[in-house]
Amino acid sequence: MCETSCRACLESSSELIDMSASYYKDEIPLVDIFVDCTNVFLNEGFLCRLCETRLLDWYEFRLQAQQSESVLNSLKDLEEEFVVEYLEDDEDAKTLEENPMPIREQNTKVCRYCLQFVTEELSVHEQLHITRNEGLECHHCHKKYSSRKRIVEHLKVVHFRNKFDRPRFECEICEKSFSEKSSLRTHQRDIHSDNPRLKKKEICPICGKRTAHLQKHIDSVHRNVICCYCDQCGKGFKSKAALTNHLKYLHLGVREAQCAICMKYYRNSTELDFHIKSVHTTEQKYECLTCGTKFKTEASHRVHVRLHQTDFLFKCDVCDARFKTKHYMLSHMKVHSDVKTFQCTVCSMSFKRSGQLTRHLRKHNGDLFKCELCPKSEFNDKFSLKEHNEQMHLGVRYRCDTCAKIYQNRKHLRQHQKSQNHDVNFFTKIIPTDDCSVEKS
């Protein structure tokens, strides 16, 4: 296999990913995902960045669809059992068989304790189960509480309290710290101990990763076995740790990490680090090699680079304009709408998009972008300032790639392309030579 072309689209690229050496969530080799999704059997190969994104999107979509199908099948079985029991006990079963009513049209809900459909108030019915069971039991300390509200408060205060406020247990060898003493003991056993009997980790025969619980690793990572479900929303998870994080962050709304600058709370240290880098840091150390644009975070840089490698796949149904991402297309669609949801608080003018309101507010605040070479020139946004510098100080012109005509500014180019039915997305910025003729209008 040629190492300079993508195995999926056969396009040559300088940035190729070795599928046999790359892993999804540091666990599943990309080559296994490629074989699983395409039924093309291979042991090695290379993917471009675009095909990698498309492959992982399809893989995650399929996992979600499989989980949804499992939940729907379980609900379907419950409905069938309910219909059978209802028909056996009802004296008017024959009448119901002649004029059946869909179960979902009876405003019934499933009880989370007896898994039966109930027509009365669901909270009242579930409270009866809580009372009969002498309260709700905490999965962590096995204490019981009389209502769901009280057990939620117990989980927040006792088990899901801010881990950054807890005492830290530091390893004396590598100085790594842990919030639990048991985590420190496990770390010392697996990393620093020389006794092979204490190192209980085994090597996975599928991916080669060392793990302390081999069978659980194979079931959750390679077989996608769902072992537990959320009793709040019914979503399935492959491990209890994933379920715990789901309950903590989604249903309990726990926020553990606080920004020391703006005092906002975030779910964990990863989200906090991303917030600080993207909001409070001025350093832009990630530069696009294609156009020179700089970014604060690697994630923003990665999204931008992907735009250079993507075609105009999304098309507007109204004006046939094309875009590289669905987000840009949906933002453009607001142009064709009459709804103006963004209103200025100073002069009460309304706008269709938030960016238009932001540029308008700069007029009131006096926070305009000024040209360094001609300070009297002021602009509402960076794009207008950049276009001014290109045209007035760098001599940049716009060439229509369909007919090769050159125009002084982008506005005149667009007028030409629309009048000649040329694609407005195909143009090139150039600095014309003496023998290039520039169209004026």
N, C-alpha and C positions, 0 to 999 in steps of 0.2 A: 504493500500500500504506500503510495507516495505521501511523504510527510509534509508536502506543501499544498495539499488540497483537502477539502472537507469530505468526509466519508458520506455525508448525507446529501449535500447539494453539489459536490464536485467542484466548488469554486475555490480558486487559489486565494490564500490569505496569509499574512505575516503573523497573525495571532491565531494559532491552532491549539486545541486542548487535547492532550493524550487521554483518551477515555479510560484506558486501563490503569492510569495513575491518578485520576481525578475521582472524587467521591462526593455523593449527594449527602449533605448533612454529616460529612466526615464518617459515613458508615457504608453506603452502598456505592460500589463502583459504577461510573457512568456507562461502562460497556455493558454491564448487566441490565441497566435500565434501557439502553438502546435495543438490546436483544429482546427484552420483555415487551417493549412497545411496538417494535417493527417486525418481529419474527425473522429478522435477518441475523443469522448466527455468525458471530465472529469473536475472536479473542482479543483483538486490539484494533485501534483505529483512531482517527483524529477528527475533531469537530471544530467548526468556526464558532465565534461567540453567538451569532444569531441562531444557528441551529441548536446550540446548547440551551439557549433560552426557550426555544420552541419545544425541545425534548422534555425539559423539566416542567414546563407549563402543562404539557399533555399528561405527563406522569402524575402530577399533583391533581389534575382534573379527574383522572381515572380513579385515583385513590378516594377522592371526595365522593364521586359517583357510586363507588362500591360501598362506602359507608352509608350513604343515603339509602341505597337499595336494601341494605341489611335492616335499617330502622323501619323502612316502609313495609318490608315483609313481616317483621315482628308485629307491627300495628295491624296489618291485614289479618294475621292469625288471631289476634285478639278480637277483631270485629267478627270473624267467623264463629269463634267460640261464643261470643255474646249473642249472636243471632240464633245459634242452636239452642242455648239455654233459654232464651226468651221464648222461642217457639214451643219448646217442650212444656214450659210452665204456663203459657198464656192459653186461656180457654178459647180465645178468638183467633187461634193460630191459622185456621183456614182462611179467615178474612184477611189476615196479614199476608198470607201467601198469594192471594188473588190480587191484592193491592199493596205490593211491597213499597216501603219507604227507605230511601238511602239512609244509612246510619249517620253519615256526616251531616245530614240536613236536620237532625234532631237536637242540635246544640249540645251534644254530649262531649264530655271530656274524660280523659283517662286518669284514674287515681294513681299516684306515684307509689302507693303502698300495696294495694290489692290488685293493681293493673286491670281494673274493671271500669267500664264506661258508666258514668253517673250523670243523671239529669239535673240533680239539685246543685246547690252552690258547692263548687269543688273545695273551697277552703274549709267549709263546715264539715264536709265529708272526711277530708284528710285529718282534721283536728280530732275526729272520733278515733281514728287509728292511733294518733299520738297519745290520747288519753288512755286508751286500752293498753298501750304498750308502756305506760307509765313514763312517757316523755320520749324526746328524740335523743338518741345516743351519739356522742361525739366519736368519730372513728379514731381519734388520736389518743384520748385519755379515758374514753368510755363513760364519761359523765352524762347524765340525762337532763334534758331541759323541757319545759312544758310547752314551748312554742318555737316555731322556726326563727322568729326574730331574735329570741334570746340565744339560740345556738349560733346564729350568725355573729352576734356581738361577742360571744365566747371565742369563736374561731379567730376573729380579728384581733382581740386583745391578747389572747393566750398563745395561740399557735402561729398566727400570721402577723405578729407584731413586727415593727420595723427592724430588719436584721442588722442595719447599720448602727442601731443603738445598743445591740447586744454586745457582751464581752467577746473578744476575739481570742482564739487559741492558736498560738504561733508555733510553727515547726522550728526546732532549734537548729536543724541542719540547713534547710533551704530558705527559712524565714517566711514561708508561705503561711497565711493565716486562714482560719476557718471559723465559722459561726457556731459549730457544734463540736464537742469534744470527741464524739464518735467518728466524725469526719476526719479529725486529725489522726486518730488511731488507725483508721483505714489507709490514710495517705502514707503514714510511716511504715505500715506493714507492706503495702504494695510497691512503694518507691524506694525506701531506704533500707529495708530489711534484707540481710544476706541469707536468711534461712529459707530454703526452697519450700519447706512445709507451710510456711506462713503465707507465701504467695499463691493464692488459690485461683489465680486467673488462668483461663484456658484459651487456646487459640481457635478462633472460628474457622472451620474448614471451607467456608464460602468466601469470606472477605479477608481472612487472615488477621483480624483484629483481636487483641487480647481482652477478655472479659471475665468477670468473676461469676457471672450467671450465664453460661453458654446457651442453655435451652431457651431462656427468656429472650436472650439476644436474637437467636434464630427466629423465634416466633414473632417478635415485634418488628425486627428490621427486614428480614428476608421473606417471611411468610405473611406479614401484615395482619397478624392475628389481633383482634380487638378483645381485650381482657376486661375492660371496665367501662361503664357508661356514667355520664353525668345525670344525677337525679333531677337537675333543674331544667335542662334543655334536651336531654337524651343523646347528646353527642358522644360518640365512642372514641376510646383512646387505647393505645397500645401498651401503656404502662401506667402505674399508679402515680408516678411522679408527674407525668404529663397531665393527668386528671387533677392532681393537687394544684399545679400551676394554673390550670384553666379555671378552677373554682376560685382561687385566690385573686387572680387578676381580672377576670371577666365578671363573675357573679358577686364577689365580695368587694370589688373595686379597690383592692389594696395597692397603695403606692409607697414604695420603700425608699427610693432615692430622691433626695431634695437637692436642687441646684442652689449653690451657695451665693450665686450672683443675683438671680431673679426670684429665688425662693419657690419656684414651681416644683411640683412633685412628679416623679416618673416611676414606672413599674419596677425597673431594676437598673443596675449600673450600666448596662449596655445602652439602654435608651437615654440615660443621663449623659453618657460620653458623647453620643451622637448629637444630642441637643447642644452641648457646650461647643463642640466643633463647628456645628452649622450656624449657631446664633451668636455666641460670645467670642468666637475666635476670628481674627482678621486675616490670619495667614492663609494663603491660597497656594498650597504646595503641590496640587495635582493639576497638571497642564495637559491639554489636548494636543497631541502631536500633529493633528491635521489642521486645526484652525488657530491654535494658540490660546484658546479660552482657558482660564484658570478656575479651579474650584476648591472649596474648603474641605470637602469630604470625598472619600474614595467612591462612595455610593453615587453621589451626584456626578462625579467624573465618569463612572461606568455607564450611567444612563445616557450621558451626552455622547460618549464615544459610540454607543450603540446606534445613535441617530445617523451617524456618518455611514454606517454599514447597512442601514435599512432603506428599502425602497418606499415609494409613496403608495402604501397599500390601502389606505383608508380614503374613501371618496365621499364628498358631500352630495346628497341626493338632490339638492336644490340648484347649486351653481356649478357642479362638477369639479370643484376644487379638491385637490388631493393632499393628504397629510401623511406623515410618517408614523404617528401614534394616534390611538383612538382618543386620548385625552385632548390633543390638539384639535381633532375633528369636532368633538363635542363642544369645545370652547368656541370654535368657529360657528357652529350651528346657532349660537345665540344671536349672531348678526341677523339672521333671517327671522328672528322672533320679535314681537312687539312688546314683550315684557321687559320692563326696566326695574329691577329689584334693588339696585344699588343707588342710594340717594345721598346727596351731599348735605351735610348738616349746617353748612354755612349759607348757601344760596338756594338750596332745595332743588337743584338740578338732579335728574335721574339718569342712570346709565345701565346698559345691558350687562356689562362685564366689570368685575372688580378692578381689573387693571386700568380701565378707563377712569374709574372714580379716583384711583390712586394718582394718576397723572393730573387729573383735574384739581385735586387738593393741593398739589405743589404750587399752583397759581396763587392760592390763598395763603399758603405758608411761606412763599418766597423761596422754597427749597428747589430751585431749578438747576439743571446741568449746564454749566458754562464751558465754552470752548476756550482752551488755553491760548490759542493763537489769535483769536478775535473775541475778547471777553464780552463784547456787547451782544454776541449771539447766545441766546439762552433757549433751552429745550426742556420739554416736560419729561422726557424719558431718555435712557441711555442709547436706545436704538436710533432715535432721531439725531443725537449728538454724533454717534458713530457714522451715520449716513452723511452728515454734514462734513465730517473730517475726510471721509473717503472722496466725496465729490469736489470739495473746495480746496483741500490741501494736499490730497494724494493723486487727484486726477482720475479716480476710478470711474469707469463707464460700464453700462449694462448692455450685454450682447444677447440677442434672441438666438437660442440654439437651433431654432427651426429654420430661420431664413438668414441668419448671420448679420442682421442689421444691428447697429450700435446706437444707444441713446444716452443722453446726458444724465438722466435720473431714472429711478425705478418707476415713478408715476407714468412717465411717457412710454416706458417699455410696456407696462401693463395695459395702457390704452391701445397700443399697437397689437399686442397679443390677443386682446379681446376682440378687436375689430377684424383681425385676420383669422380668428378661431384657432389660434396657436395655443399650445399648452403653457399656462402661466408658470408652471413649476420648472420649466426647462430654460434657464438663463445662466449666464456666466459673468462674473465681475472681472473686468480687464482694465489695464492701463494702456490706452491706444497709442500706437506709434504714429509717425507723421503721415504714413500712407493709408491710415485707417480713416474712413469717413464717418463722422458722427451725425446722426439724424437729429434735427431740431424741430420742435413742434410748440 
